[in-house]
Amino acid sequence: MRRLKELRDRRGISQLKLAMDLGLTQNSVSRYESGAREADYKTLIALADYFGVSVDYLLERTDNPSLSR
């Protein structure tokens, strides 16, 4: 998930900080970012909520980060 790294870097958040905030391991975050592992739907929702973006934005299905509610 290239967008995950972009969002994290933009906010100046380390992989470890993100992992701790969401109850993940730093290794999992690293693997999500490198594409070595895919996040399950609960993790995708948690990541999207954390950064205030849509799941579609995280998955690069859209370039619009806004949530449609």
N, CA, C and O atoms as CSV, one atom per row, in Angstrom:
chain,resi,resn,atom,element,x,y,z
A,1,MET,N,N,0.838,-1.173,0.000
A,1,MET,CA,C,0.000,0.000,0.000
A,1,MET,C,C,0.887,1.242,0.000
A,1,MET,O,O,1.288,1.747,1.049
A,2,ARG,N,N,1.168,1.699,-1.166
A,2,ARG,CA,C,2.015,2.875,-1.321
A,2,ARG,C,C,1.418,4.086,-0.612
A,2,ARG,O,O,2.143,4.894,-0.031
A,3,ARG,N,N,0.103,4.207,-0.662
A,3,ARG,CA,C,-0.554,5.362,-0.043
A,3,ARG,C,C,-0.373,5.372,1.473
A,3,ARG,O,O,-0.288,6.442,2.076
A,4,LEU,N,N,-0.314,4.221,2.081
A,4,LEU,CA,C,-0.117,4.156,3.526
A,4,LEU,C,C,1.189,4.831,3.903
A,4,LEU,O,O,1.227,5.630,4.838
A,5,LYS,N,N,2.246,4.521,3.194
A,5,LYS,CA,C,3.543,5.142,3.469
A,5,LYS,C,C,3.485,6.646,3.230
A,5,LYS,O,O,4.022,7.423,4.020
A,6,GLU,N,N,2.838,7.059,2.147
A,6,GLU,CA,C,2.711,8.486,1.854
A,6,GLU,C,C,1.988,9.219,2.976
A,6,GLU,O,O,2.432,10.279,3.419
A,7,LEU,N,N,0.880,8.658,3.431
A,7,LEU,CA,C,0.110,9.289,4.506
A,7,LEU,C,C,0.919,9.340,5.797
A,7,LEU,O,O,0.922,10.353,6.496
A,8,ARG,N,N,1.594,8.262,6.104
A,8,ARG,CA,C,2.395,8.191,7.322
A,8,ARG,C,C,3.542,9.196,7.266
A,8,ARG,O,O,3.788,9.918,8.231
A,9,ASP,N,N,4.239,9.239,6.142
A,9,ASP,CA,C,5.356,10.170,5.980
A,9,ASP,C,C,4.882,11.624,6.049
A,9,ASP,O,O,5.534,12.471,6.659
A,10,ARG,N,N,3.747,11.898,5.420
A,10,ARG,CA,C,3.201,13.263,5.407
A,10,ARG,C,C,2.935,13.770,6.825
A,10,ARG,O,O,3.093,14.956,7.112
A,11,ARG,N,N,2.530,12.855,7.704
A,11,ARG,CA,C,2.239,13.238,9.091
A,11,ARG,C,C,3.444,13.100,10.018
A,11,ARG,O,O,3.378,13.466,11.192
A,12,GLY,N,N,4.537,12.572,9.486
A,12,GLY,CA,C,5.732,12.411,10.309
A,12,GLY,C,C,5.584,11.332,11.368
A,12,GLY,O,O,6.134,11.442,12.464
A,13,ILE,N,N,4.841,10.295,11.034
A,13,ILE,CA,C,4.578,9.198,11.973
A,13,ILE,C,C,5.460,8.012,11.596
A,13,ILE,O,O,5.528,7.634,10.427
A,14,SER,N,N,6.120,7.438,12.563
A,14,SER,CA,C,6.947,6.254,12.295
A,14,SER,C,C,6.059,5.022,12.157
A,14,SER,O,O,4.904,5.014,12.584
A,15,GLN,N,N,6.621,3.994,11.555
A,15,GLN,CA,C,5.900,2.718,11.463
A,15,GLN,C,C,5.561,2.209,12.859
A,15,GLN,O,O,4.469,1.687,13.082
A,16,LEU,N,N,6.480,2.357,13.785
A,16,LEU,CA,C,6.264,1.878,15.149
A,16,LEU,C,C,5.127,2.633,15.824
A,16,LEU,O,O,4.285,2.020,16.479
A,17,LYS,N,N,5.089,3.947,15.676
A,17,LYS,CA,C,4.019,4.753,16.283
A,17,LYS,C,C,2.669,4.351,15.714
A,17,LYS,O,O,1.710,4.164,16.463
A,18,LEU,N,N,2.588,4.216,14.393
A,18,LEU,CA,C,1.334,3.804,13.764
A,18,LEU,C,C,0.916,2.431,14.281
A,18,LEU,O,O,-0.245,2.213,14.627
A,19,ALA,N,N,1.859,1.526,14.327
A,19,ALA,CA,C,1.571,0.170,14.805
A,19,ALA,C,C,1.048,0.198,16.241
A,19,ALA,O,O,0.058,-0.464,16.556
A,20,MET,N,N,1.700,0.951,17.098
A,20,MET,CA,C,1.288,1.019,18.504
A,20,MET,C,C,-0.101,1.649,18.637
A,20,MET,O,O,-0.917,1.187,19.434
A,21,ASP,N,N,-0.369,2.696,17.863
A,21,ASP,CA,C,-1.671,3.371,17.927
A,21,ASP,C,C,-2.811,2.462,17.498
A,21,ASP,O,O,-3.931,2.586,17.992
A,22,LEU,N,N,-2.524,1.543,16.572
A,22,LEU,CA,C,-3.587,0.679,16.033
A,22,LEU,C,C,-3.533,-0.757,16.548
A,22,LEU,O,O,-4.327,-1.596,16.122
A,23,GLY,N,N,-2.612,-1.044,17.452
A,23,GLY,CA,C,-2.523,-2.397,17.993
A,23,GLY,C,C,-1.969,-3.399,16.996
A,23,GLY,O,O,-2.331,-4.576,17.015
A,24,LEU,N,N,-1.084,-2.921,16.122
A,24,LEU,CA,C,-0.440,-3.774,15.132
A,24,LEU,C,C,1.028,-3.934,15.507
A,24,LEU,O,O,1.493,-3.349,16.486
A,25,THR,N,N,1.749,-4.721,14.735
A,25,THR,CA,C,3.193,-4.788,14.909
A,25,THR,C,C,3.851,-3.913,13.849
A,25,THR,O,O,3.284,-3.681,12.781
A,26,GLN,N,N,5.045,-3.435,14.155
A,26,GLN,CA,C,5.794,-2.625,13.190
A,26,GLN,C,C,6.067,-3.449,11.943
A,26,GLN,O,O,6.060,-2.919,10.832
A,27,ASN,N,N,6.305,-4.729,12.117
A,27,ASN,CA,C,6.559,-5.623,10.992
A,27,ASN,C,C,5.348,-5.694,10.053
A,27,ASN,O,O,5.506,-5.715,8.832
A,28,SER,N,N,4.151,-5.731,10.623
A,28,SER,CA,C,2.939,-5.756,9.790
A,28,SER,C,C,2.819,-4.480,8.973
A,28,SER,O,O,2.528,-4.534,7.778
A,29,VAL,N,N,3.041,-3.330,9.607
A,29,VAL,CA,C,2.971,-2.055,8.892
A,29,VAL,C,C,3.982,-2.044,7.757
A,29,VAL,O,O,3.665,-1.626,6.643
A,30,SER,N,N,5.184,-2.496,8.031
A,30,SER,CA,C,6.233,-2.550,7.016
A,30,SER,C,C,5.813,-3.429,5.846
A,30,SER,O,O,6.020,-3.068,4.687
A,31,ARG,N,N,5.230,-4.566,6.142
A,31,ARG,CA,C,4.795,-5.480,5.080
A,31,ARG,C,C,3.625,-4.918,4.284
A,31,ARG,O,O,3.545,-5.134,3.075
A,32,TYR,N,N,2.710,-4.196,4.945
A,32,TYR,CA,C,1.610,-3.545,4.223
A,32,TYR,C,C,2.183,-2.523,3.246
A,32,TYR,O,O,1.768,-2.455,2.089
A,33,GLU,N,N,3.136,-1.735,3.721
A,33,GLU,CA,C,3.716,-0.688,2.883
A,33,GLU,C,C,4.499,-1.255,1.703
A,33,GLU,O,O,4.478,-0.680,0.615
A,34,SER,N,N,5.177,-2.356,1.902
A,34,SER,CA,C,5.992,-2.937,0.833
A,34,SER,C,C,5.175,-3.801,-0.123
A,34,SER,O,O,5.662,-4.182,-1.188
A,35,GLY,N,N,3.936,-4.110,0.252
A,35,GLY,CA,C,3.101,-4.961,-0.574
A,35,GLY,C,C,3.325,-6.444,-0.336
A,35,GLY,O,O,2.763,-7.282,-1.042
A,36,ALA,N,N,4.149,-6.773,0.662
A,36,ALA,CA,C,4.415,-8.179,0.972
A,36,ALA,C,C,3.231,-8.837,1.681
A,36,ALA,O,O,3.131,-10.062,1.741
A,37,ARG,N,N,2.335,-8.002,2.217
A,37,ARG,CA,C,1.166,-8.508,2.932
A,37,ARG,C,C,-0.002,-7.568,2.675
A,37,ARG,O,O,0.183,-6.358,2.548
A,38,GLU,N,N,-1.205,-8.128,2.600
A,38,GLU,CA,C,-2.403,-7.317,2.413
A,38,GLU,C,C,-3.163,-7.233,3.729
A,38,GLU,O,O,-3.310,-8.225,4.442
A,39,ALA,N,N,-3.640,-6.042,4.036
A,39,ALA,CA,C,-4.409,-5.831,5.261
A,39,ALA,C,C,-5.805,-6.427,5.117
A,39,ALA,O,O,-6.393,-6.398,4.036
A,40,ASP,N,N,-6.332,-6.970,6.220
A,40,ASP,CA,C,-7.713,-7.447,6.200
A,40,ASP,C,C,-8.654,-6.237,6.270
A,40,ASP,O,O,-8.209,-5.108,6.481
A,41,TYR,N,N,-9.942,-6.481,6.094
A,41,TYR,CA,C,-10.865,-5.353,5.996
A,41,TYR,C,C,-10.948,-4.549,7.285
A,41,TYR,O,O,-11.121,-3.332,7.225
A,42,LYS,N,N,-10.831,-5.177,8.442
A,42,LYS,CA,C,-10.878,-4.438,9.711
A,42,LYS,C,C,-9.669,-3.515,9.838
A,42,LYS,O,O,-9.788,-2.390,10.323
A,43,THR,N,N,-8.521,-3.990,9.406
A,43,THR,CA,C,-7.304,-3.178,9.453
A,43,THR,C,C,-7.394,-2.038,8.446
A,43,THR,O,O,-6.977,-0.919,8.745
A,44,LEU,N,N,-7.930,-2.304,7.259
A,44,LEU,CA,C,-8.110,-1.242,6.268
A,44,LEU,C,C,-9.008,-0.132,6.807
A,44,LEU,O,O,-8.717,1.050,6.625
A,45,ILE,N,N,-10.080,-0.508,7.458
A,45,ILE,CA,C,-10.991,0.479,8.035
A,45,ILE,C,C,-10.287,1.264,9.133
A,45,ILE,O,O,-10.422,2.486,9.208
A,46,ALA,N,N,-9.537,0.571,9.984
A,46,ALA,CA,C,-8.804,1.249,11.065
A,46,ALA,C,C,-7.782,2.239,10.500
A,46,ALA,O,O,-7.643,3.349,11.013
A,47,LEU,N,N,-7.078,1.840,9.456
A,47,LEU,CA,C,-6.091,2.722,8.832
A,47,LEU,C,C,-6.772,3.933,8.199
A,47,LEU,O,O,-6.309,5.063,8.356
A,48,ALA,N,N,-7.865,3.698,7.489
A,48,ALA,CA,C,-8.598,4.791,6.853
A,48,ALA,C,C,-9.123,5.765,7.905
A,48,ALA,O,O,-9.015,6.979,7.730
A,49,ASP,N,N,-9.682,5.252,8.982
A,49,ASP,CA,C,-10.186,6.106,10.060
A,49,ASP,C,C,-9.053,6.891,10.712
A,49,ASP,O,O,-9.213,8.074,11.011
A,50,TYR,N,N,-7.939,6.258,10.928
A,50,TYR,CA,C,-6.780,6.882,11.566
A,50,TYR,C,C,-6.311,8.102,10.774
A,50,TYR,O,O,-5.994,9.144,11.347
A,51,PHE,N,N,-6.271,7.957,9.447
A,51,PHE,CA,C,-5.790,9.040,8.601
A,51,PHE,C,C,-6.910,9.934,8.061
A,51,PHE,O,O,-6.640,10.941,7.407
A,52,GLY,N,N,-8.154,9.571,8.333
A,52,GLY,CA,C,-9.281,10.383,7.876
A,52,GLY,C,C,-9.470,10.360,6.369
A,52,GLY,O,O,-9.842,11.364,5.764
A,53,VAL,N,N,-9.211,9.212,5.772
A,53,VAL,CA,C,-9.377,9.037,4.327
A,53,VAL,C,C,-10.292,7.849,4.068
A,53,VAL,O,O,-10.627,7.099,4.984
A,54,SER,N,N,-10.689,7.686,2.820
A,54,SER,CA,C,-11.524,6.537,2.466
A,54,SER,C,C,-10.654,5.302,2.229
A,54,SER,O,O,-9.468,5.413,1.917
A,55,VAL,N,N,-11.254,4.142,2.380
A,55,VAL,CA,C,-10.559,2.890,2.080
A,55,VAL,C,C,-10.188,2.869,0.594
A,55,VAL,O,O,-9.115,2.387,0.232
A,56,ASP,N,N,-11.060,3.384,-0.258
A,56,ASP,CA,C,-10.756,3.441,-1.689
A,56,ASP,C,C,-9.489,4.253,-1.956
A,56,ASP,O,O,-8.699,3.902,-2.833
A,57,TYR,N,N,-9.298,5.324,-1.212
A,57,TYR,CA,C,-8.082,6.129,-1.373
A,57,TYR,C,C,-6.857,5.317,-0.963
A,57,TYR,O,O,-5.845,5.321,-1.664
A,58,LEU,N,N,-6.946,4.622,0.168
A,58,LEU,CA,C,-5.830,3.778,0.612
A,58,LEU,C,C,-5.469,2.731,-0.431
A,58,LEU,O,O,-4.294,2.443,-0.660
A,59,LEU,N,N,-6.496,2.166,-1.063
A,59,LEU,CA,C,-6.287,1.096,-2.039
A,59,LEU,C,C,-6.015,1.624,-3.445
A,59,LEU,O,O,-5.920,0.851,-4.398
A,60,GLU,N,N,-5.890,2.956,-3.569
A,60,GLU,CA,C,-5.596,3.614,-4.843
A,60,GLU,C,C,-6.676,3.395,-5.893
A,60,GLU,O,O,-6.391,3.349,-7.090
A,61,ARG,N,N,-7.926,3.259,-5.432
A,61,ARG,CA,C,-9.052,3.158,-6.350
A,61,ARG,C,C,-9.558,4.543,-6.738
A,61,ARG,O,O,-10.336,4.691,-7.680
A,62,THR,N,N,-9.103,5.559,-5.996
A,62,THR,CA,C,-9.449,6.945,-6.280
A,62,THR,C,C,-8.287,7.832,-5.825
A,62,THR,O,O,-7.481,7.446,-4.978
A,63,ASP,N,N,-8.228,9.015,-6.405
A,63,ASP,CA,C,-7.223,9.993,-5.969
A,63,ASP,C,C,-7.828,11.007,-5.010
A,63,ASP,O,O,-7.142,11.913,-4.537
A,64,ASN,N,N,-9.108,10.850,-4.730
A,64,ASN,CA,C,-9.813,11.732,-3.804
A,64,ASN,C,C,-9.808,11.110,-2.412
A,64,ASN,O,O,-10.450,10.083,-2.197
A,65,PRO,N,N,-9.091,11.719,-1.459
A,65,PRO,CA,C,-9.014,11.136,-0.121
A,65,PRO,C,C,-10.269,11.354,0.718
A,65,PRO,O,O,-10.395,10.762,1.789
A,66,SER,N,N,-11.192,12.182,0.261
A,66,SER,CA,C,-12.380,12.526,1.053
A,66,SER,C,C,-13.296,11.334,1.272
A,66,SER,O,O,-13.447,10.461,0.418
A,67,LEU,N,N,-13.892,11.335,2.439
A,67,LEU,CA,C,-14.886,10.313,2.768
A,67,LEU,C,C,-16.232,10.748,2.228
A,67,LEU,O,O,-16.588,11.923,2.319
A,68,SER,N,N,-16.978,9.823,1.671
A,68,SER,CA,C,-18.324,10.120,1.188
A,68,SER,C,C,-19.306,9.520,2.168
A,68,SER,O,O,-19.481,8.303,2.224
A,69,ARG,N,N,-19.942,10.374,2.933
A,69,ARG,CA,C,-20.896,9.869,3.917
A,69,ARG,C,C,-22.224,10.510,3.730
A,69,ARG,O,O,-23.163,10.213,4.468
